[in-house]
């Protein structure tokens, strides 16, 4: 498939600061399209850098290419109505909406309505729910809006999501909205690369840690030696080398190739949302990134989380939350001062997106320094087996006490020698009492298997543990009204999230999409789905067409989600009511993981 082209113009090297921070006026080059001019004029009514808002029941969207410049190097983006992000669509619960999508690209395109409950033919996944939209043609989406809340839409074709096809959806509830605010803003996070995404992928295929510049250094080794002793430091480094893994492998891509965007605006551009003193502000956070987990905080303000993935939750007040591609969170804030920084640092701590809440344009608050990068812990690698080390402090140098451990037998991370352990003790440690590894998991596309996963939901994740701030966890989320379906599970499906960083392959149960068979649900049945992460990376897993009702480790209802982040060496379970006939997609929402095989088809019949 032909990819979006870049401008074939020799360009000088970009200073690193400019690349990471971007241009103050970076974004779509205005004045080239009537769509762009319209978007720019409408956005100025409420904030700097926001997309146009389209409301009603009839919508016309055109997907094409537009010149952009985020870093000082002109490129071509894939845009909707000439805008990046795409226009925000505002719907009303109960309405039937019609959206005509015109393809002005020279390749097939599509729009997927992320988290929206609709007929599968309208879901917008080429090869699964429809054939895609050929060049020059128009596809009409039509469906009844059954829900309310904050959602988003994006292309499900090639790398178009990474090159600009994503936008927000706001659905107003048919009755009065119980969440009260004086003002609201969409805050859509994304990431941008000046490189062709397929070239980026090719580099990862050659070297999985190509963009990881937080590798262990000689300085780290000598710090370990002075604290732990020379032998322990050597053993620690030997362990990681033998496993052919990096303890800093938190993200595939870093600020060395990405510029982080907030509402399509670079950090230097500083998206700004205005408020009046005394107003309560609702911020609808959407992670529309192709590659990046973001940690969100607003220094000086508490964040009251009132909605997760478009569904109202019992309010919980925190200082910070992490969310991955596909997830959304609505928060309420009560600003007292004139200006605050909305800070969104990447999980690997190489860069950030940022914006400002202010009482007038032009004000800025201090931008926090990036937190130090932390190393993965033994619990991140080994689950409950390494749980005794989970609470340790791991700073910038990745300190941990591993003296005396025998790491030679840890190659491959498959602890089969522990089969005789007392499983009651394992349960007490939060591990599954029985782990089933499919035969397909024993092959060259798998570099790690975890036999004793952890099941706790109260872990904020690497880099957020014990940081002195109150950080949201999955255990804090409680959907208002409880479960949609009171029935228990009729059967269980267990799937393992698998991969090999050295080969850069990703899969379910060691089988990449294209070699896999569909997962079958019987229409109307209640199914418990168990996802078991056998990798060292967090995967935001998105099941199309149906709600995923997250469970506590003891099987109680926790929260309704459409995208669930599964941490390294973690076992998560959720219930699904198979009430949506048809063919659906199920995949990791890290785009490169999905593209390299962590994708399955689900058939409900």
N, C-alpha and C positions, 0 to 999 in steps of 0.2 A: 504494500500500500504506500502510495506517495505521501511523504510527510510535508508539513508546512515548510516553506523555504525561508532562508535568511538572506539578507541583503549581501550580495557578493562584492563588498567594498573593503579594501585593505584598511585596517583600523589600528591605531596605536594601542600599545598595552594600557590597560585600565589600572590605575592605582588601586591597591587593595581596599583602602578606606572608601573610595568612591564606589567600588563594586559592592561592598557589604552594606554601606549606608544608602547607596543609590543617589539619584539626582533629586534635588529639591523639587524640580518640576517634572520628575520622571513619570512616564505612563503613556497612554495613547496620544499620538501626535494630533492635536486638535486642528480643526479647520479643513480636514480632508473629506469629511462625510457629513451629510445632514443629520445622520443618526448620532454621530459624535457630538455635533454642536448642540443637539437637543438634550443629550445626556448631560453635557457640561452645564447648560443653563439650568436644568431642573435641579441638579445636585447642589447648586449654590444657594438654594432656598433654606437648606437646613444645616449643611455641614460642608467641609472642604474634602473633596475626593470621594464622595458617595456616588453610587450609581443612580440613574433615573429610576423613579418608581412608576410602574404601570399597574393600574387597577381596573376592575370590572370583570366581565365574563368572556370577552373576546380579545385575543392577543395575536399580534403578528411579530414573529421573530425571524431575523435573517442571520445566518451564520456565514461569515466571510473572513477575510484577512484585513488587518490594519497595521500600519507602522507603529512601533512603540520604541521608547528609549528609557530604560530604567537605570542604566549604569553609565551612560556616556557612549554606548555602542548601539547604534540603531539595529533593530530586528523587526521581524514580522510576527505578529500574534494572531491567534485565531480568536475572533471576537463575535459577540452577539449584538446586533444593531450598532456595530462600531464601538462597542463599549467593553471595557475590562475593569472590574467585573461586569458581567451581563446585567441588564436591568433587573431591579427587584420587582417581583411579581406579587401583587397583593390580592388575595382571594378572600371569599367569605364562605364559611362552613355552610353546607347545604346547597350551594350554587352548582350548576353544571357549567363547566368552563370549556372553551374552545381555543386551542392554541395552534396556529398555522406556522410551521417552521420551514422556511425556505433555505435551501442549500446553495450558497454561492461559492463553495469551494470546488476544487477539481478532484475531490475524493469524497467517499461516503461519510456522512455525519449522522448524529443522533442526539437526542436529549433524554436523559433519565431523570425522573422526578424523585429525588432521593428521600426515602421515608414515607412517601405518599402511598396510601392504600387505594388501589385502582385495578381495573381489569389488566391481565398480563399483557394483552396486545398493546396497551398504552404505556408499558413500563420503559420502553426505549432502549433495549439491549440488543444490538445486532447479533444475529445468529441464535438468539434465545427466544425473544418475544416478537421480533420483526426483522425484516431484512436490512434495515437501515434506510437512510434517505440519500438516494443517488445524487450526483452533481446536477444542479439545475432544477431539481424537483422539489415539491412541497409535500410535507406530510402533515396531516391534521390530527392532533391529539384532542380527544373529547372524553371527559369523565366527570362524575359528580364528586365534589369535595366532601369527604366524610369526616374530616378531622379539623383541628385547629392547632395553631402554634407556629414555631419557627422551623423551617426546613430549607432545602436548597435544591438546585438543579445543576446538571453538568453533562457534558458529552460522555458517551460510553464507547466512543470510536477512537481507536489508535491512541495517540498521545494528546488529543485535543484538549482534554481537561487541563493538562500541564501547560499548554500553550495559550490558555485563556478562556475556555468555554465553561464558565461557572457563574452562578448568580444566586441570590437569596429569594426565598419564598416566605411570605408572611400570610398566615391564614387567620382571619379574625373569627372568633367563636360566634355562633348564631345567637346565643344568649349573651348577656353582659359579661365581659371579661373579668374574672375574679382578681386578676393581677392588675393593680392600680398603679399608674405612673403618670407624671405630668408631661414627660417627653420620652422619646425612645429613639434608638439608633441601631441599625444593623452594623455589626463589626465583623466583617468577613476576613479571615486570615487565609493567605495563600502563599505560594512560593514561585519564584520565577528563575529560569536559567537562560542565559544567552546562548548556551550550546543547544544543538539539536538533541532532544531527549533520547533519540535512538543512538546517537554517538555516546551520550552519557551511559546508556545501558551497555553498549559495547565495551566501554572501559571497565565497568563492573564485572562483566563476564570474563575479562582478562585478569582482573584483580579485584576481589570483592571489597577490599578496604581502600580502594583507590582514593576516595575522597575523605578518608578518616585521617585528619591531621593531629588527632589527640593520642597518637600511639605512645606506648610506654617508652621512656627515654632513659639515657644513662643517668641523668639527674635523679629520676625516680628510683633507679636501682640503688644508687648510693644512699639515698634517703632511707630506703628499706633496709639496707645493710647496717646503717648506723642505729636504726631503731630495733630491728629484728635479729641482727647478727648476719654475718656473711653467708653462712650455709643456708639459713632460712630464706634469705633474699634470692640466692641462686636457685633453690628449690621452687620458689614461687615463680620466677621467670621461666624455669624449665617446664613447669606445669603448663603454662599458657602456650609455650612453644610447641610442646608435644601434642597439645590439643589443636594446634593450628588455629587458635582463636585469639581474639583481642579482647581484653577486659574493658576497652573503651568503645566497643562496637555497638553504639547506641542508635546510630542512624546511618543509612546508606549514603546519604548526601549531606553535605555541610555547607557552611557559608563560603567555602572555597569555590563552589559552583552555583550556589543559590543566593538570590536576593529575597529577603522576607518582606511580604507586603501586607498592609492592613487597608482594606477597602481599595485595593489596587494602587496604594501609595507606598512609596519607599520610606524607610526610617527618616531620611533627610527631608522627604516631602511632608511628613508630619500631618497625617489625617487629623482633623480637628472637629469635634462635636461641641456645639455651644449649649449652654444652659443658663438659666437665671438662678440667682441665689435662692435657696429654699426649695427648689424643685427636686422631686424624686425622678431619677432617670432609669429607664429600662434599657439595658444593653443586650441585644440579641447576638450572641457570639456564634459564629459558624466557622468550622475548620474546613475550608475548601481547598486546602493544600493537597498537592499530589504526593508529597514526600515527608511532611514535617509534623511531628507532635509539638504542640506549643504549651508552655506553662504561662498562665495568664494571672497577672496581679495589677492592682492600681495602688501604688504606695500612698498611704494616708487614708484609704477608703476600705471599708469592709464590703464584701460582695455577698449579697443574699441570693443564693441560687433558688430559683422558683420554677424552673422548667429544664428538663433534660430530654433531648431528642424530640422536642415538640410537645412533650407531655408534662403537665403540671406535677410538681413534686412538693412534698411538705417543705416549707422554706428552711434552708440551712445556711448559716452565715459562716463564711470562710475568708481567709486572706488570699487564697490562691487555688487554682484548679488547673489540671492538665487535661487536654483533649486532643484526640487524634483525628486524622482526615475522616470526614463523614459525620462526626459528632457535632451536636449543637447544645449550647447552654444559654439560658436566659437568666440574667442577674439584675437585681435592683441595687442602686447606689444612691446615697444621700450626700452629695458634695456640699461642703461648707466653705472651703477655700475657693480662690479664683481659678486655680488651675491644677490639674493632675495628669500624670503620665499613665497612659494605658500601655502596659509593658507585656510583651509576648516573646519570651525567650525560647529558642529552639531547645529541644531536649538534650542535644549534644553540647549545648553551651558555646557554639561557635558564632552565633549571631542572633538577631532579634528583629521583630517588627515592633513598631510603636506608633502611638497616636496621642492625642491630647483631649481632655475635657476641659473646657475653659468658659469663662463668663464673657470673653470677647476674643475676636480673632487676633492672632499674632502672639498670644501668650504661650509660654512653654514652662513646664515644670522640669526639674532635674530628671535625667534618665538614669536609672540604676545601672550599676556595673553588672555584667554577666556573672552569675554564680559560677563557682569553680566546677569544672567537669569532674564527675565521679566515676569510679570504676564499678563494673558489675560485681556483685557479691557472690558468695558461694550459693546463697539461696536463689539468686537469679539464674545460676547455672544448673543447680542440682535439686531445686525444690525443697521438700521437707528434709532431705538428707543434709542439706546445707543450712537448714533453718536455724541451727544454733548460732550461725554467724550472721543472721539477717539483721540483727540489731546493732552490729558494729558500726563504728563511724568510719566512713571511707571518704577521704578528702581528695584534694586535687591530685595527690600522688598515688591515690588508690590504696592507702594503707589498710592492711588487714593482717591479723595474726594467723599464719598458716604454718608456723614452725612445727616440724615433726610429722606433717601429713605425708602420706604416701600417694603421690600423684601419678605414679607410673601406670597404675591400673585404671586411670580415669580416661584413657584414650577412647574417644567416641561417646563418652558420657552415658554408656549403657551399663548400669550397675547390676548386672545379672547375678553377680556373686552374692547379692544380698537377698536372694529368694527365700532363704530360711529365716529371715527376721520375723519377729513377733508383729503381726499386722495390727494388733490392738495398739501397740506403741506408735505405729505409723499413723493410725487414725488420730491419736491424741495430738500428734504433731501437725495435724491438718492435712494429711496426705490421703489420697484415694486408697482404699483397701485393696483394690485390684486394678492393675493397669494392663490393658491389652494392646500390644504392639502388633500391627498387621505385618504379614510376611513382606509386604512391599516396602516396609520401613527399613529393611536390611539391604541396603544397596548403596551405590556410589553417590546418589543424589541426597543422602542423609548424612550429616556429620555429627548428629547429637540425638540422643534419646534420654528421656527423663523417666525413671521408674517410680519415683515418689514425689509427685507434684504437690505443690502447696495449694490450698483451696481458699485461703483467707481473702476477703474483699476489702480489708481495711489498710492495705498497703498503697500509699500514694505513688510509689514507683521510684526508680533510681534517680537520684539527684534532688528528691523532694523529702526524703526521710530525715526527720529530726533537724529541719532547717530553721527552726524557731518561728515558723509561720503555721497557721492553721490551714491545712491543705485538704481539699475535698477528696474523698475516696468513694468507691462504689457502695461501700457499706453505709454511707451517709444519705444515699438516695432512697426515697420512699415515695412511690407513685401515689398521688391522691386517689382514693377510691379503691385501691388494691388491684387484684388480678381481674382481668376481663372474663376469664373462664375458671369456674371453681373446680373443675375436674382435675384429678391427678393424672399422671402420665400413664398411657396405655402401653408404651414401649419406649426403649431408649436407643439412641443412635450416638455412638462415640466416634469422633474423628480427631486425628492428631494433626497439628500444624507443624509442618516439617520443612527442612531446607538444608542447604549446604552453602555457607558463605563463600568458601574458596571457589566453588564452581558457579556461584550465584544462581542457584536453582531454588524454587519455592513450590510447595505442594501441599495437598492433603494426603496423609498416610503414605507419603513418599511417591505419590502418583500425581504428575502434573496434568493440568487440564489439556485435553486433546488425547490423552491416554486413559482418562478416567471414564467411568460410567455415571449416569445421573443418580442422585439421592432421591428415593421415592417416598413421598408421604401419601397416605390414604386420605382422601377428602373427608374432613370433619374430625379426624383423629387428633388426640392430644399426645404430643411427643416430647420426651425429654431429650434435649441435645446436649452432649458433653463435648466441649472443646478442650483439648489437652495440648498445651504449647510445648513442643519439644525443641524450641529454638531459644536463642539468647536475645531475641528482639521482641518488642511488643507489637501485636498485630491488631488493628481495628477491624473487626469482622462484621460484615454487613450482609444480612439476609434480606433479599428483596421480597416485597409483596405481603409479608406477614410480620406481626410483632414478635419480638423475642422477650419473654418475661423472665428476667434474671432471678435466680434463686440464691438464697444464702447457703452456706456449706451444709446446713442441716435440712435443706429442702423447703424453706419458707419463702414466700414471695418477697422479692426485694423491689424491683423496678421494671417498668416497661421500656424497652429500648429498640432502636432499629440498627444501631451500631454498637458493638461491645468490644472494648479493648481487652485483649488477653495478654497478660504480662509474661515474661520469660518463666518457664518451669511452673506455670500456673494451670490449674484445672478449673474450668468455669462451666456451670450448667444453667440451662434456661429451658422453659417450656414454650412450645409453639402449638397453637391451634391451627391446623391445616385447613383454613377456611377460604383459601384462594386458589381456585382451579387454574391449572395452566403450567407454563414453564417459567422458571425464575432463576436468577443468578444468585450466587453466594460466594463471597470473595473477601480477601483482605483488601482494605481500601488504601493501602500504600500502593501507588500505581505500578511501580516496577515489580513489586511482589505479585500483584495480580497478573501483570503482563507475562511474568516468567512462570506462572503455573498455579498460584494459590487461588484457584477459582474452580467452582463446581456448579453444575446445573442441578436444580431441584425441580422435580416433577410432582405436581399435586393432581391426583386423578382418583 
